[in-house]
Amino acid sequence: MENIYSEDQYCMEFSNEEILDFLVNPLVENYNLPLKIFAKDQEEFNADTDKIGHVFIDEERDFFFSFLGFQTSLFIFEEEIMFIDDIAKNNIVSSHTYGNIVYEGSLRGRTHKEILKLMYDISVLLLDVKKVDFEELRISQTGIQYPKCEYKVKLYSDSIKNVYFDNIFFTSVGN
């Protein structure tokens, strides 16, 4: 996949409009979710002055997106799925990724719409989940400061099918 971003630009520096058009609105329209949007400092969001920092899908399950520019994370039940810009991975160490799921597919070859669609697809898998467990299998440690892993994510839900996203395998284990 060809890199479509300049070297000084992170691939996850989404505009508010992109987050709304490709993530928030589809979740609201397709699943009738009462999402809450917050600014980066988790203060109330003002569309005229603030950049979107967090999108809460379900506060009771601690289910939300956090947008940092170099990284976007999806949290659920205190588990974190990290989407890290390929050029930022050189600055990420194992203490950042330890105990988290790190998506290792290429992101810099995808448009903002494609990246947000990937995040949307993964978040939809988690909508009816009651619990999340995962196993990681270390596959390499070369070229970066944290180990690359494959993940088997066990979703406690009856509505999930087995789904792969590059190095992450989601599987339902029932309630």
ZATIKE-140219 format. One record per residue (C-alpha): residue in three letters; x negated, y, z. Coordinates in pm, whole numbers. Layout:
 bapa   east  north     up
  ALA      X      Y      Z
...
//
This chain:
 bapa   east  north     up
  MET      0      0      0
  GLU   -144    335   -105
  ASN   -195    613    150
  ILE     48    898     73
  TYR    -62   1138    351
  SER   -366   1365    369
  GLU   -641   1277    618
  ASP   -541   1566    845
  GLN   -172   1475    850
  TYR    -10   1211   1069
  CYS    246    996    892
  MET    492   1028   1180
  GLU    513   1405   1199
  PHE    885   1392   1123
  SER   1099   1700   1085
  ASN   1416   1727   1292
  GLU   1614   1694    971
  GLU   1440   1365    882
  ILE   1501   1219   1229
  LEU   1865   1322   1211
  ASP   1922   1208    850
  PHE   1739    876    858
  LEU   1773    760   1220
  VAL   2026    945   1434
  ASN   2310    990   1185
  PRO   2300    627   1060
  LEU   2311    500   1420
  VAL   2605    726   1499
  GLU   2791    658   1173
  ASN   2736    281   1158
  TYR   2759    198   1529
  ASN   2948    492   1680
  LEU   2675    547   1938
  PRO   2683    852   2168
  LEU   2314    937   2123
  LYS   2146   1207   2327
  ILE   1866   1417   2185
  PHE   1601   1589   2396
  ALA   1308   1817   2322
  LYS    951   1691   2368
  ASP    948   1797   2734
  GLN   1274   1601   2787
  GLU   1461   1926   2836
  GLU   1792   1994   2666
  PHE   1747   2009   2289
  ASN   1806   2336   2102
  ALA   1815   2268   1726
  ASP   1711   2628   1648
  THR   1390   2629   1854
  ASP   1293   2277   1961
  LYS   1130   1979   1796
  ILE   1301   1648   1867
  GLY   1098   1460   2126
  HIS   1333   1184   2238
  VAL   1646   1016   2110
  PHE   1830    817   2376
  ILE   2043    530   2247
  ASP   2146    390   2586
  GLU   2021    547   2908
  GLU   2137    256   3125
  ARG   1906     17   2940
  ASP   1628    277   2914
  PHE   1666    244   2533
  PHE   1517    539   2345
  PHE   1270    668   2088
  SER    979    894   2179
  PHE    820   1099   1897
  LEU    459   1213   1942
  GLY    348   1273   1581
  PHE     55   1029   1585
  GLN    277    764   1742
  THR    644    686   1781
  SER    757    443   2047
  LEU   1081    256   2092
  PHE   1154    168   2454
  ILE   1407    -81   2587
  PHE   1423   -224   2940
  GLU   1079    -70   3005
  GLU    928   -263   2711
  GLU    754    -49   2451
  ILE    725   -108   2077
  MET    451    120   1948
  PHE    427    251   1592
  ILE     83    411   1566
  ASP    -47    606   1266
  ASP   -332    411   1110
  ILE   -576    704   1141
  ALA   -490    744   1510
  LYS   -564    379   1590
  ASN   -935    457   1621
  ASN   -850    661   1932
  ILE   -623    399   2088
  VAL   -781    164   2342
  SER   -655   -157   2497
  SER   -539     25   2811
  HIS   -287    213   2590
  THR   -154   -101   2423
  TYR   -178   -349   2710
  GLY    160   -500   2787
  ASN    319   -336   2483
  ILE    421   -453   2138
  VAL    217   -280   1866
  TYR    348   -277   1510
  GLU     51   -348   1280
  GLY    212   -307    938
  SER     86    -24    722
  LEU    269    302    785
  ARG     63    553    585
  GLY    184    403    257
  ARG    548    462    351
  THR    753    777    322
  HIS    911    930    632
  LYS   1243    787    518
  GLU   1093    437    493
  ILE    922    462    834
  LEU   1241    583   1003
  LYS   1442    311    825
  LEU   1202     51    970
  MET   1254    198   1317
  TYR   1630    208   1259
  ASP   1630   -160   1153
  ILE   1441   -264   1466
  SER   1660    -53   1694
  VAL   1975   -209   1546
  LEU   1842   -554   1642
  LEU   1828   -435   2003
  LEU   2176   -281   2032
  ASP   2347   -575   2206
  VAL   2042   -717   2383
  LYS   2072   -791   2755
  LYS   1703   -864   2818
  VAL   1373   -865   2626
  ASP   1068  -1086   2678
  PHE    770  -1127   2450
  GLU    461  -1337   2396
  GLU    152  -1206   2223
  LEU   -109  -1395   2031
  ARG   -438  -1212   1983
  ILE   -545  -1239   1619
  SER   -849  -1007   1594
  GLN  -1055   -736   1762
  THR  -1251   -605   1463
  GLY  -1261   -244   1350
  ILE  -1045   -102   1629
  GLN  -1072    -60   2006
  TYR   -768   -270   2100
  PRO   -685   -627   1999
  LYS   -452   -684   1705
  CYS   -177   -926   1801
  GLU    121  -1110   1665
  TYR    430  -1093   1885
  LYS    722  -1325   1943
  VAL    995  -1107   2092
  LYS   1271  -1302   2266
  LEU   1602  -1118   2260
  TYR   1871  -1230   2501
  SER   2172  -1183   2274
  ASP   2401  -1407   2072
  SER   2416  -1173   1774
  ILE   2050  -1174   1665
  LYS   1901  -1384   1390
  ASN   1533  -1455   1348
  VAL   1372  -1150   1185
  TYR   1008  -1070   1095
  PHE    856   -724   1071
  ASP    493   -781    969
  ASN    332   -897   1298
  ILE    650   -895   1509
  PHE    893  -1187   1511
  PHE   1230  -1123   1677
  THR   1427  -1428   1783
  SER   1746  -1476   1980
  VAL   1740  -1702   2280
  GLY   2107  -1645   2372
  ASN   2237  -1477   2682
//
